[in-house]
């Protein structure tokens, strides 16, 4: 195996060789990986493959015509605009579109090639670089691959490129880990860490409604019906849904709004057109997604609770409702999901509940 490994590397580094005319670089690299498969464990093989693709990027065994055009040519720009337009028609929100374009642009800039010239080998090098040098997680890498696959699938369907180079990338091996909801003790610790009325109202609102952080940041005071304790929100895919507020969350929200009226010297009617959650100091601007993330992370540090982020409140919302007996179809509606499988990903069903249900329904 060691001899095969050395020989394969030697062929890959030769500038001119008759043997390189007969072998594609990708085949050479796979020969190396296969030769070492009995000597290395799975993790070491993954690292070897990434390192090989990084170091052999742009090595060619036959002449290819790959003249580079300037990054951002009219042709590439037009393709991206067409892609964005198609996604807008299908109801994608602006922040989602920004993620697509950011990843497509990052990939093109890293490879310094036009879209029609990018190959599967190029993408393997790019993904290898992200893993080895940028140290991104496999889950993050999977998300980036999904964005690129969607982009090239569109180009292929529209006959703007010959094929989709992402389609030949092997599926990623990702360990399945259970993401935990907050425990009752952790929620209480976060509540105790709140000093400002705004902070307490915000975490109670996140927990009681299960809203996405982007949805929360888009709300105005007038969107909330405090008498009926409900409101509407525009979620993913431009889908509107009804959400409800618990008595406790409504109490802290009203307390916070009274504090706002005093600080901003506004009546409740004047406050209606203002953002629901604002900065703690003048000029009391609308809180951003990053601002909410920063706030709850700091509350977590004060409370001694790890891994505190807005989405974990959403997970806890779904988990607690199911554990208290709400039907999953109803939780799915509140979460804004179209598939029950998606809702299940968010939920950690207590084993005690599973045991009691089994004893109740088993023959």
Secondary structure, 3 states (H helix, E strand, C coil): CHHHHHHHHHHHHCCCCCHHHCCCHHHHHHHHHHHHCCCCCHHHHHHHHHHHHHHCCCCCCCCCCCCCCCCCCHHHHHHHHHHHHHHHHCCCCHHHHHHHHHHHHHHHHHHCCCHHHCCHHHHHHHHHHHHHCCCCCHHHHHHHHHHHHHHHHHHHHCCCCCCCHHHHCCCCCCCCCCCCCCCHHHHHHHHHHCCCHHHHHHHHHHHHHCCCHHHHHHCEHHHEECCCCEEEEECHHHCEEEEECCHHHHHHHHHHHHHHHHHHCCCHHHHCCCECCECCCCCCCECCHHHHHHHHHHHHHHHCCCCCCHHHHHHHHHHHHHHCCCCHHHHHHHHCCCCHHHHHHHCCCCHHHHHHHHHHHCC
